[in-house]
């Protein structure tokens, strides 16, 4: 708490307002565009922590760890809601989850030894690919009428879990396109991905807590690489505003906002790559 007060009341007030606004924006965009919270939260946290002068050597670790923490409650609630609506296929989930968990472990161990510049480069690359997909409205290519053999499915799950853990997303960003490519209906793909997000975010968050335990130059009120102040302000506001975004989706043309968000991801990606060159 002393570290927080040392920044001054105006800084603390401004930081809280920025985090509340970031949570509101993340929720609206997630509800309006139907995209996972992590791909929205990570860029927002990246910019906010940058403005707050978080040490560049740990900035991306704190961003990813905090993002994974914000996904925990939302993925739990989302998976429960999808299960009640019959949009969750446990057979598909059970085939993917062992590989996903292995991938999370690999991603967690890798993140412990990766410098922040590598985490930044990985996210910047994925963000650019997602932006291109959104801007050009690419549909998932069809690779078959059903999931492949268990070894291949396990490998896909491993990639989903590993990459998602490294970039701080819940898995829907990767698992929805993968499942859609194997003829899984979109509503089932989204619902099943929500459950996968639970098994990515919880162990992923715990890994970033442990990896950052005792690290120097952490932002105030941090538990390892998870910033509790950001979590406490972003989670309730994002959960509240997700319903606003869903309501707006029926009133405005979300396609145009999708272009705007794609442009935002492109700018974020370029900014991250530019920062790596400095």
N, C-alpha and C positions, 0 to 999 in steps of 0.2 A: 504493500500500500504506500509505503514511503516513496518508492520509485515512481508511483503514479503521481503523487502530490508534488514531487520534485519537478515535474513538467509544467506545473502551474494549472490553476482551475480552468483557464480559458482553453488550454490545449486539451485537457481532459474532456471538457464540454464539447469541443469541436470534434474530437475523436469519437465520442459516443454518438453524436448526431450523424457523423459520416457512416458509422457502422449500422445505425438504425436505417438510414437511407439506403445503404447497400443491401441490407436484408430485404427491405421493401422492393427494391429493384429486382433482386434475384428472384423473389417469389412471383412478382408480376410476370417477368419474362418466362419463368419456368411454366407457369400456368397458361400463359398466352400462346407460347410456342410449343408446349408439350415436350420440353427438353429437360434433361436431368439437372438438378440444382448445382452439382459440382462444376460443370462446365461454365456456369454463370458465376458461382461464388469465387472460384479461383482467380479470374481476372480482377474482380472487384477487390478482393483481399490483396492482390498483388499491388494494385495502384494505391490502396489505402495504407498498407504497410510501408510502401515506398515513400509516401508523403509523410508518414510518421517517423521516417528515418530509422527503420529497423535495420540492423546490421546486414549489409548485402550478403555476407557469407552464410547467414542462416535464414535470410528472408524467405526463400522459396520453400525451405523445410517447414517453416512456421505456416506459410500459406497452405501447403498441401496437408499438413497435419490438422490444421484448424478446419479446412474444408471437409476432410473425412469425418471430423467430429460433428459438423453441422448436418451431415448426411444421415447420421445414425437415427435420430428420431423421425426424420421425414421418410426414410426408407422403411422403417418399421410400420409407421402409420399407413404408408402407401401400400405396402404388401398386404396388410390386413384388409384394407379397403378392397383391393383387387381380388383377394381370396373370397370375400363375401359376395362379390359380383360374379364369381366364377371365371375370372380372367387369369388365374394362376394355375399353370400346368406343373404339378409336382413331379410328374414323370420326366419332363424336360429338365426341370431344376435339378433333380437327383443325378441326372447324367452329367450335368455341367459342374455342379458344386464341388466335387472332389478336385477337379482340375483347377477350379477357381481358387480354392483354399491353398493349394500348392503354389499357385501363382502369387497369391497375397503374401505368403511366406517368403518367396523369392524376391518379390518387390520390396518387402519390408527390410530384408537383409541387405538388398542392394542399396536402398536409400540410405542406410546407415553409413555406407562408405562413399556414396556419390557426393561430389561437391555440388553446391547449389546451382552452379552454372549448368551442370548436366540435367538437373531436374527442370531448370528453366528451358533448356533447349528441347527437351522431350515434350514438355507441355506446349511450347511455341509451335513445334512441328505438328502435333495433334490438332491444336487449335486452327492452324492454317488449313489442314485437310478437312476439318469439320466445316469451316467457313466456305470452302470451295464447294463442298457437298450441298450446303444450305443454299448458297447463291445460285448454283446451277440446277438445284432441285433433283439431284441424282437419286434414283431409286436403287435399293439394294439388288445386286445381281443375283440371279437364281443359280444356286449350286447343287440343287437336288430337291426332291419332293419330301425328304425327311432328313433328320439329323444323321450325320455320317457314323461310321463305326465308333465304338467306345474309345479306342485310343486316339482317334482324330478329334472326337468331341472333347476328350480330356485335354488335349493339346490346345484346342480353342479356348477352353475354360481357363487354362493356365495363362494364356496370353491376355485374356480379358482381366483376370485377377491381378496379374503382374503390372500391366500398363496402368490400369485404373488406380492401383495403390501408389504408383510413382507420380501420377499427375493429379491425384486428389479428387477423382470422380467416383460415383457409385457403381458404375458398371453399365448403366443403361446406354451411355454414349457409345459403347462398343458392343454390348450384348444384343441390343435391339436390332441393329443392322445384321449381325451374325445370324440371329434366329430367323429374321425375315428372309435371309438368303436361302434358308432351308425350309421355306414354305410354312413357317409358323405364323398363324394369323397375327396381325399387328396388335390387337388388344391382348392376346395371350403373350406375345413377345414383351410388351410393356409391363404387364402384370408380373410375369416371371422374372423380368429384369429387376423389378423392385425388390423381390426377395433376394436375388443375387446381390443387390446393393447392401442388404443387411450383413451378408457374410463377407463383404469387402470392407465396409466402413468400420465395423466394430474391431476386428483384429488389426486393420490398417491404422485406425486411430490409436489403439493401445501400443502398436509398434512405434509410432512417432512420439508418443509420450515417453517410452523407454529410451528410444534413440536420442532424444533431446534432454534426458534427465541430467541435470547438472551442467548443461551447456552454458557458456558465457554469453552475455549480451542479449539474453532473451527479452522480449517485450514484457512490461509489467503484467502481473496476473497470468502467467503462463505455467502450464503443467507440461514439462518437456517442450516439444514443438507444437503443443496445442494451446492457443491463446484463449483463456476462459472468458475474458471480457468480450472478445469478438463473438465467441460462441453464444454467450448469454444474450447478446443484442441481436444477432443475426437470426438465430433459430426461431424465436417467436414472431418476429416481423415477417420473415420469409414464409412461415407457415400460414400466417394471417393473409398475406397478400397473394398467395398462390390462388386462392379462391377468387380474388379480384381479377387476376389474369385470365382465369378460366371463364369468368363472366364476360370479360371484354372480348374474348375470342369469338363470341357469337354476334358481336356488334361492329367489329372493325375487321378490315382485311389483314389478317395476321401475316399474309405473305409479304407485304411491304415491310412490316416490322422485322420479319425474318431476314430481309436484305440488310436492314440497319444493323441487326445483331451480327450478321455475317461480316459486315464492314467493321464492327467493333472488334470482332475476333481477329480480323486481319491486322488492324491497327495494333492490337495487343501483341500479336505474334511478332510483327515487325519491330515494335518497341522492345520486346524481350530479346530478339536477335541483335538489335542494335546495341542494347546494353551489354551483351556478351562480348561485343567487339571492342568495348571501351577498356 
